[in-house]
């Protein structure tokens, strides 16, 4: 089934070459016909790596492989396939990862554990890894510094547009670049999603500092988004630092104050990039027609605010009301109440599109629904919720729930 491009799609930015990264895509025939479904990225020797993965108790074999490989702190290559998730495949799944890493490490002349592997697609089908390994040599020979778009498209499954972002950060008096690609459209909920994300920088960073920054950045971006409340078995975010840029040396962890000062701008730009990519995933939510921002304030704690925001974001009744452009604020009240967090109906206030509909537990006197309805007809909808109990606040992002979601997922394997 041909899926039309999301009306919320954004244009792929121009991604200039990033020192220490070569990449490309090829058609291995793993599941799809007449399209690229295999991506490889070669990284400069000495590249450091950090990663964050799914919280699913049934992770795919590639996630297990990457978690084990992460302990070494070094990376020389990434191999990604689309169309088959290599999940719930037992020994065959583990053998597929080992065979892929063995084939790739010979090409880049590295230990197998410096090859990181990711897969996305159908769960429960054995990955025909012999097709993948057969395609790798020709793909490796064709790797280029400027093939970012091909790589972004090669990792897509039900995505309707390729996703990428880039930023320039300052470390001391030097500039470094951060660029990333990701895929995701459905099975999107913390921790992360059927979502793969690969971020690269030419900075020279210790793996422990990268891990801290990446975990914080993911928690404030990908882990604040949802499309359908379903957590994938394959979520993977990897950050690689090739060390090719010239900048002041990053001090060890025991010099944390100096380290923090040097990396402050880098951390901010990494956060920006991760949120950019996360919102592109939500914009491409399966069947999505509207991007929804939910801001919760006045909760007892920030953690409580986040849980409330995500409960509203995951509510099928809220999401379908927005799809139908129905200003039914009672559904938002319902979702706040079921979150299991401290709330008082007589202190609760709700606004949509900047218009307060309910204040302190009741409808605002003289409330006029027409500007709210007009706002909901747009492509981006904002909801504000004041719990009225404290200073905790959080923001979550989601999309509406339309019949398109059913159409896509009802025919996913056909």
VOPAGU-2260 file (C-alpha; in pm, 1 decimal, decimal comma):
REM VOPAGU-2260
SITE   aa  ch    i         X         Y         Z
SITE  UNK   A    0       0,0       0,0       0,0
SITE  UNK   A    1     139,4     337,7    -101,5
SITE  UNK   A    2     140,0     578,0     193,8
SITE  UNK   A    3     103,5     950,6     110,8
SITE  UNK   A    4     359,9    1188,1     257,0
SITE  UNK   A    5     253,4    1329,8     592,3
SITE  UNK   A    6     103,0    1679,7     568,5
SITE  UNK   A    7     325,9    1764,8     865,8
SITE  UNK   A    8     647,3    1666,2     682,9
SITE  UNK   A    9     950,5    1892,4     699,5
SITE  UNK   A   10    1215,0    1939,3     432,7
SITE  UNK   A   11    1535,6    1743,4     470,0
SITE  UNK   A   12    1810,2    1990,3     564,3
SITE  UNK   A   13    2140,1    2006,1     381,7
SITE  UNK   A   14    2391,0    1799,3     575,2
SITE  UNK   A   15    2751,0    1881,8     484,3
SITE  UNK   A   16    3021,9    1617,7     520,4
SITE  UNK   A   17    3124,4    1545,1     878,8
SITE  UNK   A   18    3489,3    1453,4     923,6
SITE  UNK   A   19    3533,9    1087,8    1010,6
SITE  UNK   A   20    3201,7     962,6     869,1
SITE  UNK   A   21    3134,8     788,6     537,0
SITE  UNK   A   22    2796,7     637,6     466,2
SITE  UNK   A   23    2571,8     490,1     200,0
SITE  UNK   A   24    2270,1     274,4     121,2
SITE  UNK   A   25    2197,4     -23,9    -101,4
SITE  UNK   A   26    1918,0    -264,9    -192,4
SITE  UNK   A   27    1973,2    -603,1     -28,6
SITE  UNK   A   28    1623,5    -740,6     -90,4
SITE  UNK   A   29    1568,4    -816,8     276,3
SITE  UNK   A   30    1196,2    -743,0     253,2
SITE  UNK   A   31    1130,8    -454,4      17,0
SITE  UNK   A   32    1159,5    -461,7    -359,2
SITE  UNK   A   33    1307,7    -184,0    -569,9
SITE  UNK   A   34    1430,8      29,2    -280,2
SITE  UNK   A   35    1734,6      61,1     -56,6
SITE  UNK   A   36    1700,8    -129,2     269,5
SITE  UNK   A   37    2059,9    -158,1     391,8
SITE  UNK   A   38    2271,3     125,8     530,5
SITE  UNK   A   39    2634,3     126,6     637,3
SITE  UNK   A   40    2834,3     397,7     810,1
SITE  UNK   A   41    3211,8     386,2     848,4
SITE  UNK   A   42    3366,8     580,6    1135,6
SITE  UNK   A   43    3722,2     700,8    1186,4
SITE  UNK   A   44    3948,4     489,6    1405,6
SITE  UNK   A   45    3920,1     598,0    1768,1
SITE  UNK   A   46    3555,8     705,5    1742,6
SITE  UNK   A   47    3383,4     698,2    2082,4
SITE  UNK   A   48    3020,6     595,7    2129,6
SITE  UNK   A   49    2726,3     632,6    2366,4
SITE  UNK   A   50    2381,6     476,2    2344,2
SITE  UNK   A   51    2030,3     464,7    2486,0
SITE  UNK   A   52    1797,0     173,6    2413,5
SITE  UNK   A   53    1442,7      47,8    2455,4
SITE  UNK   A   54    1301,8     -33,6    2798,8
SITE  UNK   A   55    1116,4    -331,4    2648,8
SITE  UNK   A   56    1170,2    -661,1    2831,1
SITE  UNK   A   57    1163,5    -834,7    2492,3
SITE  UNK   A   58    1436,0    -646,1    2301,8
SITE  UNK   A   59    1561,7    -745,2    1960,3
SITE  UNK   A   60    1893,2    -919,8    1905,1
SITE  UNK   A   61    2052,7    -599,2    1764,1
SITE  UNK   A   62    1972,4    -414,8    2088,6
SITE  UNK   A   63    2144,1    -687,5    2291,4
SITE  UNK   A   64    2441,3    -672,1    2054,6
SITE  UNK   A   65    2473,0    -293,4    2085,0
SITE  UNK   A   66    2441,9    -296,7    2463,0
SITE  UNK   A   67    2728,9    -542,6    2484,1
SITE  UNK   A   68    2937,5    -352,9    2230,2
SITE  UNK   A   69    2883,0     -22,9    2410,6
SITE  UNK   A   70    3095,8    -143,6    2700,5
SITE  UNK   A   71    3405,6    -108,8    2483,6
SITE  UNK   A   72    3337,4     260,1    2420,2
SITE  UNK   A   73    3466,5     250,1    2060,5
SITE  UNK   A   74    3300,5     221,6    1721,0
SITE  UNK   A   75    3421,4     174,5    1362,9
SITE  UNK   A   76    3101,2      96,8    1173,9
SITE  UNK   A   77    2721,8      88,2    1188,0
SITE  UNK   A   78    2506,3    -148,6     982,1
SITE  UNK   A   79    2128,9     -96,1     965,4
SITE  UNK   A   80    1863,5    -289,6     780,1
SITE  UNK   A   81    1497,3    -201,1     722,2
SITE  UNK   A   82    1204,8    -439,4     673,4
SITE  UNK   A   83    1297,6    -701,9     933,8
SITE  UNK   A   84    1339,2    -618,5    1303,4
SITE  UNK   A   85    1532,6    -935,7    1393,8
SITE  UNK   A   86    1319,8    -961,7    1708,4
SITE  UNK   A   87    1188,5   -1280,1    1871,6
SITE  UNK   A   88    1416,0   -1483,5    1648,0
SITE  UNK   A   89    1617,3   -1669,3    1914,0
SITE  UNK   A   90    1953,0   -1817,3    1817,4
SITE  UNK   A   91    1897,8   -1721,3    1452,6
SITE  UNK   A   92    1877,2   -1356,4    1556,6
SITE  UNK   A   93    2200,7   -1371,4    1751,1
SITE  UNK   A   94    2373,1   -1550,1    1464,0
SITE  UNK   A   95    2250,8   -1283,0    1221,2
SITE  UNK   A   96    2409,8   -1010,7    1434,9
SITE  UNK   A   97    2737,2   -1198,5    1466,3
SITE  UNK   A   98    2751,4   -1270,0    1091,6
SITE  UNK   A   99    2675,2    -907,4    1007,1
SITE  UNK   A  100    2941,0    -776,8    1244,9
SITE  UNK   A  101    3196,3   -1027,7    1116,7
SITE  UNK   A  102    3136,8    -923,9     756,1
SITE  UNK   A  103    3152,2    -552,6     837,3
SITE  UNK   A  104    3457,0    -566,5    1064,9
SITE  UNK   A  105    3662,4    -725,1     788,3
SITE  UNK   A  106    3578,7    -432,7     562,5
SITE  UNK   A  107    3675,4    -164,7     815,8
SITE  UNK   A  108    3957,0    -366,4     977,5
SITE  UNK   A  109    3826,9    -359,4    1334,1
SITE  UNK   A  110    3711,3    -596,4    1607,6
SITE  UNK   A  111    3356,0    -723,1    1557,6
SITE  UNK   A  112    3242,3    -553,4    1878,0
SITE  UNK   A  113    3320,2    -214,2    1723,8
SITE  UNK   A  114    3044,6    -274,8    1467,8
SITE  UNK   A  115    2704,8    -152,1    1585,8
SITE  UNK   A  116    2392,8    -311,4    1441,6
SITE  UNK   A  117    2030,2    -200,9    1418,9
SITE  UNK   A  118    1724,6    -350,2    1251,8
SITE  UNK   A  119    1370,0    -227,1    1202,1
SITE  UNK   A  120    1060,3    -383,2    1051,7
SITE  UNK   A  121     849,0    -693,3    1104,8
SITE  UNK   A  122     885,5    -882,2    1434,2
SITE  UNK   A  123     916,5   -1261,2    1450,8
SITE  UNK   A  124    1060,9   -1334,9    1107,4
SITE  UNK   A  125    1414,5   -1469,9    1069,4
SITE  UNK   A  126    1646,1   -1211,8     916,4
SITE  UNK   A  127    1794,2   -1343,1     587,9
SITE  UNK   A  128    2136,7   -1214,0     688,4
SITE  UNK   A  129    2310,3   -1384,2     396,4
SITE  UNK   A  130    2147,0   -1124,1     169,0
SITE  UNK   A  131    2274,1    -850,2     396,0
SITE  UNK   A  132    2631,4    -977,0     416,1
SITE  UNK   A  133    2639,0   -1041,3      41,6
SITE  UNK   A  134    2547,7    -677,7     -24,6
SITE  UNK   A  135    2797,4    -525,3     219,2
SITE  UNK   A  136    3119,9    -532,6      11,8
SITE  UNK   A  137    2970,7    -338,8    -280,1
SITE  UNK   A  138    2799,8     -99,7     -41,3
SITE  UNK   A  139    3124,3     -38,4     146,3
SITE  UNK   A  140    3307,0      34,4    -177,0
SITE  UNK   A  141    3047,9     303,4    -254,3
SITE  UNK   A  142    3046,5     484,2      83,4
SITE  UNK   A  143    3071,9     862,4      54,7
SITE  UNK   A  144    3091,3    1162,8     285,1
SITE  UNK   A  145    2780,6    1321,8     134,2
SITE  UNK   A  146    2530,4    1033,3     124,3
SITE  UNK   A  147    2322,9    1150,1     420,4
SITE  UNK   A  148    1992,4    1157,8     234,7
SITE  UNK   A  149    2042,0     807,5      95,4
SITE  UNK   A  150    2114,9     680,0     446,2
SITE  UNK   A  151    1812,7     859,7     595,0
SITE  UNK   A  152    1586,9     706,4     329,6
SITE  UNK   A  153    1743,8     362,3     355,2
SITE  UNK   A  154    1640,2     313,1     719,6
SITE  UNK   A  155    1272,2     403,1     661,7
SITE  UNK   A  156     984,8     156,7     706,2
SITE  UNK   A  157     637,9     315,8     722,2
SITE  UNK   A  158     798,7     660,7     736,6
SITE  UNK   A  159     670,1     896,5     470,4
SITE  UNK   A  160     969,0    1129,8     468,9
SITE  UNK   A  161    1339,2    1104,6     561,2
SITE  UNK   A  162    1442,7    1267,9     887,6
SITE  UNK   A  163    1766,5    1450,1     961,0
SITE  UNK   A  164    1900,5    1748,7    1152,7
SITE  UNK   A  165    2231,4    1928,9    1198,5
SITE  UNK   A  166    2374,2    2187,1    1437,7
SITE  UNK   A  167    2703,8    2368,8    1497,2
SITE  UNK   A  168    2830,4    2386,9    1855,8
SITE  UNK   A  169    3113,4    2568,8    2028,6
SITE  UNK   A  170    3378,5    2394,3    2238,5
SITE  UNK   A  171    3614,2    2658,2    2369,2
SITE  UNK   A  172    3705,0    2876,3    2070,8
SITE  UNK   A  173    3642,8    2599,9    1816,1
SITE  UNK   A  174    3332,2    2498,0    1624,0
SITE  UNK   A  175    3220,0    2136,6    1595,6
SITE  UNK   A  176    2933,8    1988,3    1397,7
SITE  UNK   A  177    2657,9    1755,4    1514,2
SITE  UNK   A  178    2445,2    1575,7    1252,5
SITE  UNK   A  179    2190,4    1299,1    1285,2
SITE  UNK   A  180    1936,1    1088,2    1100,5
SITE  UNK   A  181    1646,5     890,5    1242,1
SITE  UNK   A  182    1344,8     685,2    1145,5
SITE  UNK   A  183    1012,3     635,7    1316,0
SITE  UNK   A  184     642,1     659,7    1243,7
SITE  UNK   A  185     449,7     406,3    1451,5
SITE  UNK   A  186     498,6     200,7    1768,6
SITE  UNK   A  187     615,6     526,4    1924,5
SITE  UNK   A  188     616,7     567,3    2302,2
SITE  UNK   A  189     881,4     591,4    2573,3
SITE  UNK   A  190    1118,0     456,2    2608,7
SITE  UNK   A  191    1156,2     585,5    2259,6
SITE  UNK   A  192     981,1     405,7    1979,9
SITE  UNK   A  193    1015,3     181,3    1676,3
SITE  UNK   A  194    1273,4     439,9    1636,6
SITE  UNK   A  195    1633,0     431,5    1526,6
SITE  UNK   A  196    1849,7     740,1    1561,1
SITE  UNK   A  197    2215,8     785,1    1471,6
SITE  UNK   A  198    2394,0    1106,1    1570,7
SITE  UNK   A  199    2749,7    1199,7    1478,7
SITE  UNK   A  200    2990,0    1473,1    1581,9
SITE  UNK   A  201    3345,5    1550,4    1475,5
SITE  UNK   A  202    3428,1    1650,4    1835,2
SITE  UNK   A  203    3671,4    1446,1    2043,4
SITE  UNK   A  204    3465,5    1339,7    2344,2
SITE  UNK   A  205    3508,9    1079,5    2618,7
SITE  UNK   A  206    3240,4     813,0    2612,3
SITE  UNK   A  207    3130,5     876,7    2971,7
SITE  UNK   A  208    3055,9    1243,3    2902,5
SITE  UNK   A  209    2868,8    1148,7    2586,5
SITE  UNK   A  210    2657,1     896,3    2775,0
SITE  UNK   A  211    2546,4    1153,0    3032,5
SITE  UNK   A  212    2456,4    1412,9    2769,2
SITE  UNK   A  213    2277,8    1163,5    2545,9
SITE  UNK   A  214    2069,1    1014,2    2826,7
SITE  UNK   A  215    1959,3    1359,4    2942,1
SITE  UNK   A  216    1886,0    1471,3    2587,1
SITE  UNK   A  217    1679,7    1162,1    2506,3
SITE  UNK   A  218    1480,7    1197,2    2827,0
SITE  UNK   A  219    1378,7    1551,4    2729,2
SITE  UNK   A  220    1301,3    1468,8    2366,3
SITE  UNK   A  221    1224,2    1116,7    2244,9
SITE  UNK   A  222    1097,4    1017,6    2588,1
SITE  UNK   A  223     848,5    1305,7    2583,5
SITE  UNK   A  224     683,4    1194,0    2259,9
SITE  UNK   A  225     421,5     936,6    2169,7
SITE  UNK   A  226     225,8     836,3    1861,3
SITE  UNK   A  227      32,4     532,5    1981,0
SITE  UNK   A  228     154,4     443,0    2333,4
SITE  UNK   A  229     330,4     126,8    2210,0
SITE  UNK   A  230     693,4      78,9    2312,5
SITE  UNK   A  231     906,7     -95,5    2051,3
SITE  UNK   A  232    1147,4    -382,8    2093,2
SITE  UNK   A  233    1409,3    -207,7    1880,5
SITE  UNK   A  234    1452,6     151,1    2005,9
SITE  UNK   A  235    1810,7     263,8    1959,5
SITE  UNK   A  236    1980,7     603,5    1983,7
SITE  UNK   A  237    2355,7     605,3    1924,1
SITE  UNK   A  238    2592,0     901,8    1946,4
SITE  UNK   A  239    2935,3     880,7    1783,3
SITE  UNK   A  240    3226,8    1123,4    1822,8
SITE  UNK   A  241    3491,0    1085,4    1552,5
SITE  UNK   A  242    3749,4    1310,0    1719,7
SITE  UNK   A  243    3850,3    1482,2    1396,3
SITE  UNK   A  244    3783,4    1842,5    1505,3
SITE  UNK   A  245    4046,9    2055,0    1679,2
SITE  UNK   A  246    3926,2    2198,1    2009,5
SITE  UNK   A  247    4039,7    2222,2    2373,7
SITE  UNK   A  248    4088,0    1888,3    2541,9
SITE  UNK   A  249    3789,8    1772,1    2747,8
SITE  UNK   A  250    3908,7    1717,5    3106,2
SITE  UNK   A  251    3841,0    1391,7    3291,7
SITE  UNK   A  252    3533,3    1342,0    3504,7
SITE  UNK   A  253    3713,2    1456,6    3819,9
SITE  UNK   A  254    3743,4    1799,9    3657,5
SITE  UNK   A  255    3365,5    1818,2    3620,1
SITE  UNK   A  256    3326,0    2196,3    3652,9
SITE  UNK   A  257    3574,1    2264,6    3373,6
SITE  UNK   A  258    3422,9    1982,8    3169,0
SITE  UNK   A  259    3074,0    2123,5    3215,8
SITE  UNK   A  260    3181,0    2470,6    3101,3
SITE  UNK   A  261    3350,2    2337,3    2790,0
SITE  UNK   A  262    3060,2    2112,3    2694,0
SITE  UNK   A  263    2771,8    2344,1    2789,0
SITE  UNK   A  264    2705,5    2468,5    2435,8
SITE  UNK   A  265    2757,1    2122,8    2286,8
SITE  UNK   A  266    2500,0    1978,8    2529,2
SITE  UNK   A  267    2250,1    2251,9    2438,6
SITE  UNK   A  268    2292,4    2193,9    2066,0
SITE  UNK   A  269    2268,1    1816,9    2111,1
SITE  UNK   A  270    1941,5    1867,3    2302,4
SITE  UNK   A  271    1811,0    2086,5    2019,4
SITE  UNK   A  272    1901,8    1829,7    1757,6
SITE  UNK   A  273    1744,6    1540,2    1947,1
SITE  UNK   A  274    1419,7    1733,7    1997,8
SITE  UNK   A  275    1418,9    1831,9    1630,3
SITE  UNK   A  276    1446,6    1466,3    1529,4
SITE  UNK   A  277    1192,1    1351,0    1788,1
SITE  UNK   A  278     933,3    1598,7    1662,7
SITE  UNK   A  279     994,2    1490,0    1304,8
SITE  UNK   A  280     901,5    1138,6    1414,9
SITE  UNK   A  281     577,5    1265,3    1570,2
SITE  UNK   A  282     505,1    1469,5    1256,6
SITE  UNK   A  283     530,2    1144,0    1063,9
SITE  UNK   A  284     306,4     952,3    1303,2
SITE  UNK   A  285     112,3     690,5    1111,5
SITE  UNK   A  286    -198,6     860,8     971,2
SITE  UNK   A  287    -117,3    1187,2    1150,6
SITE  UNK   A  288    -280,0    1509,4    1037,9
SITE  UNK   A  289    -199,6    1727,2    1339,2
SITE  UNK   A  290      97,6    1782,7    1570,8
SITE  UNK   A  291     -11,8    1828,6    1934,2
SITE  UNK   A  292     185,4    2002,4    2210,6
SITE  UNK   A  293      73,6    1943,0    2569,0
SITE  UNK   A  294     212,0    2171,1    2839,4
SITE  UNK   A  295     140,4    2085,1    3200,6
SITE  UNK   A  296     215,3    2328,0    3483,1
SITE  UNK   A  297     121,7    2350,7    3849,1
SITE  UNK   A  298     186,1    1983,2    3924,3
SITE  UNK   A  299     335,6    1871,8    4253,5
SITE  UNK   A  300     662,5    1769,0    4083,6
SITE  UNK   A  301     816,4    1772,2    3736,5
SITE  UNK   A  302     787,9    1394,7    3728,1
SITE  UNK   A  303     418,2    1414,8    3807,9
SITE  UNK   A  304     371,1    1678,6    3537,3
SITE  UNK   A  305     539,8    1456,6    3280,0
SITE  UNK   A  306     324,5    1159,7    3368,3
SITE  UNK   A  307       9,8    1370,7    3334,4
SITE  UNK   A  308     125,9    1515,9    3002,1
SITE  UNK   A  309     204,4    1172,8    2861,4
SITE  UNK   A  310    -128,8    1032,1    2982,4
SITE  UNK   A  311    -313,1    1306,9    2795,9
SITE  UNK   A  312     -90,0    1252,7    2492,6
SITE  UNK   A  313    -167,4     880,5    2490,2
SITE  UNK   A  314    -543,9     913,1    2534,4
SITE  UNK   A  315    -729,2     776,3    2228,1
SITE  UNK   A  316   -1028,3     992,2    2321,7
SITE  UNK   A  317    -820,9    1310,3    2330,7
SITE  UNK   A  318    -640,6    1220,3    2008,7
SITE  UNK   A  319    -959,1    1134,3    1818,9
SITE  UNK   A  320   -1132,1    1451,6    1941,7
SITE  UNK   A  321    -847,6    1653,3    1796,7
SITE  UNK   A  322    -861,8    1452,0    1474,6
SITE  UNK   A  323   -1230,9    1543,7    1453,5
SITE  UNK   A  324   -1159,2    1906,1    1550,8
SITE  UNK   A  325   -1398,1    1868,6    1844,4
SITE  UNK   A  326   -1327,2    2111,7    2130,1
SITE  UNK   A  327   -1424,5    1853,1    2391,1
SITE  UNK   A  328   -1218,8    1962,1    2690,3
SITE  UNK   A  329   -1394,7    1703,7    2909,2
SITE  UNK   A  330   -1173,7    1438,6    2749,6
SITE  UNK   A  331    -865,8    1625,4    2869,3
SITE  UNK   A  332   -1008,3    1635,1    3222,8
SITE  UNK   A  333   -1068,0    1261,0    3199,4
SITE  UNK   A  334    -707,9    1194,9    3096,8
SITE  UNK   A  335    -568,0    1412,1    3378,3
SITE  UNK   A  336    -781,6    1225,1    3627,0
SITE  UNK   A  337    -668,5     879,4    3517,5
SITE  UNK   A  338    -295,6     963,7    3527,5
SITE  UNK   A  339    -273,0     851,1    3888,9
SITE  UNK   A  340     -98,8    1172,9    3992,2
SITE  UNK   A  341    -210,1    1434,1    4246,7
SITE  UNK   A  342    -489,1    1648,3    4099,5
SITE  UNK   A  343    -786,0    1846,0    4231,7
SITE  UNK   A  344   -1080,9    1899,5    3999,7
SITE  UNK   A  345   -1162,4    2231,7    4172,0
SITE  UNK   A  346    -817,4    2372,1    4094,7
SITE  UNK   A  347    -776,3    2236,4    3742,5
SITE  UNK   A  348    -759,1    2475,5    3444,2
SITE  UNK   A  349    -745,2    2388,0    3074,1
SITE  UNK   A  350    -671,1    2590,8    2760,9
SITE  UNK   A  351    -653,8    2504,8    2391,8
SITE  UNK   A  352    -486,6    2738,6    2145,7
SITE  UNK   A  353    -423,2    2991,8    2423,2
SITE  UNK   A  354    -793,8    3017,3    2512,3
SITE  UNK   A  355    -881,7    2913,3    2867,4
SITE  UNK   A  356   -1191,7    2695,3    2850,1
SITE  UNK   A  357   -1205,5    2590,6    3213,1
SITE  UNK   A  358   -1063,2    2762,4    3520,9
SITE  UNK   A  359   -1049,8    2625,5    3875,0
SITE  UNK   A  360   -1279,0    2334,4    3807,1
SITE  UNK   A  361   -1547,9    2503,0    3597,2
SITE  UNK   A  362   -1623,0    2651,7    3257,6
SITE  UNK   A  363   -1493,0    3006,0    3213,3
SITE  UNK   A  364   -1777,1    3258,3    3227,6
SITE  UNK   A  365   -1872,3    3368,4    2877,4
SITE  UNK   A  366   -1654,3    3101,1    2717,7
SITE  UNK   A  367   -1670,9    3119,3    2337,2
SITE  UNK   A  368   -1577,8    2793,9    2164,3
SITE  UNK   A  369   -1531,6    2941,0    1815,3
SITE  UNK   A  370   -1163,3    3049,2    1845,5
SITE  UNK   A  371   -1078,5    2708,1    1991,7
SITE  UNK   A  372   -1247,0    2530,2    1702,4
SITE  UNK   A  373   -1061,2    2756,5    1458,6
SITE  UNK   A  374    -731,5    2668,5    1627,5
SITE  UNK   A  375    -807,3    2296,4    1608,8
SITE  UNK   A  376    -857,0    2317,8    1234,1
SITE  UNK   A  377    -488,5    2398,3    1196,8
SITE  UNK   A  378    -202,1    2152,9    1161,3
SITE  UNK   A  379     -56,8    2226,8    1506,9
SITE  UNK   A  380    -266,7    2216,8    1823,2
SITE  UNK   A  381    -156,0    2336,9    2166,7
SITE  UNK   A  382    -305,6    2226,2    2497,1
SITE  UNK   A  383    -220,3    2387,7    2832,3
SITE  UNK   A  384    -312,4    2225,7    3163,1
SITE  UNK   A  385    -263,5    2395,7    3501,3
SITE  UNK   A  386    -298,8    2143,9    3783,9
SITE  UNK   A  387    -295,9    2421,5    4043,9
SITE  UNK   A  388    -108,3    2230,7    4312,1
SITE  UNK   A  389     260,2    2316,0    4279,8
SITE  UNK   A  390     543,1    2424,0    4049,5
SITE  UNK   A  391     608,8    2106,2    3850,9
SITE  UNK   A  392     592,8    2140,6    3474,3
SITE  UNK   A  393     654,2    1929,2    3164,3
SITE  UNK   A  394     583,7    1921,6    2792,0
SITE  UNK   A  395     483,8    1626,3    2576,2
SITE  UNK   A  396     421,2    1596,4    2203,5
SITE  UNK   A  397     189,5    1365,4    2013,9
SITE  UNK   A  398     -27,4    1351,8    1702,4
SITE  UNK   A  399    -393,7    1291,5    1636,1
SITE  UNK   A  400    -537,9     944,2    1585,9
SITE  UNK   A  401    -705,7     897,3    1248,9
SITE  UNK   A  402    -839,8     612,8    1038,5
SITE  UNK   A  403    -509,8     628,9     849,9
SITE  UNK   A  404    -339,8     464,1    1147,9
SITE  UNK   A  405    -572,4     165,9    1116,2
SITE  UNK   A  406    -523,8     147,3     739,8
SITE  UNK   A  407    -142,5     143,0     771,2
SITE  UNK   A  408    -120,8    -107,1    1054,7
SITE  UNK   A  409    -401,1    -327,9     930,0
SITE  UNK   A  410    -204,2    -399,8     613,9
SITE  UNK   A  411     151,9    -376,9     751,9
SITE  UNK   A  412     255,0    -732,4     660,8
SITE  UNK   A  413      51,2    -759,4     341,3
